[in-house]
């Protein structure tokens, strides 16, 4: 299989590198990251000592603050480059409190006694639907029976609403690097093909990706097919209930599931 941009099927294996961390590290402010960590703490019913899986942890943006709050966090990602950044930014947290592992989440994890797990900032949609089901199944299998799993992603109605208005994204980073997003949305395949260009401060380049964008109903069917029971829907990584309204049709969605007891 190839994507509609003719990228190789495994494009994502080299996409999440040092350039990715540089270009996207300013998307969330420290205050937003703190708010999201607090929301996850509440949604997952965490307490000091909770064993938590951050599946697709990237450079540890949320794993570290959760560990600092007292959780025992294992961050898993396939990107060696992002995990190296996460290790450098762990502060004084011990390996016992915050552990990072390189692993392909399409495959079962060796540890299956987590009390909660989450996958956020669009950690699915890169490969096939079978790949995404495998990832969510990994999360299901990694937690103890009766434990929560939270998945957050963009959803198709929000993407369709954005591009129907001719939406484009351009932003200037704090280091004066200009980032321009050039994307096309295919409503038949449900795929968003994008190229991101950046230039400034002695740095320039581009990255391309192709992502499957699911409807909310398709996302719910995926988590239920993985064996999870839907507990609630939320506005992105927050405790606010999701409502498909406004010009963004609700925007990003968070799905709280539970492994049956």
Secondary structure, 3 states (H helix, E strand, C coil): CCCCCCCCCCCHHHHCCHHHHHHHCCCCCHHHHHHHHHHHHHHCCCCCCCEEEEECCCCCCCHHHHHHCCCEEEEEECCHHHHHHHHHCCCCCCCCCEEEEECCCCCCCCCCCEEEEEECCCCCCCCCHHHHHHHHHHHHHHEEEEEEEEEEECCHHHHHHHHHCCCCEEEECCCCCEEEEEEEEECCCCEEEEEEEEEECCEEEEEEEEEECCCHHHHHHHHHHCCEEEEEEEECCCCCECCCCCCCCCCCEEEEEEECC
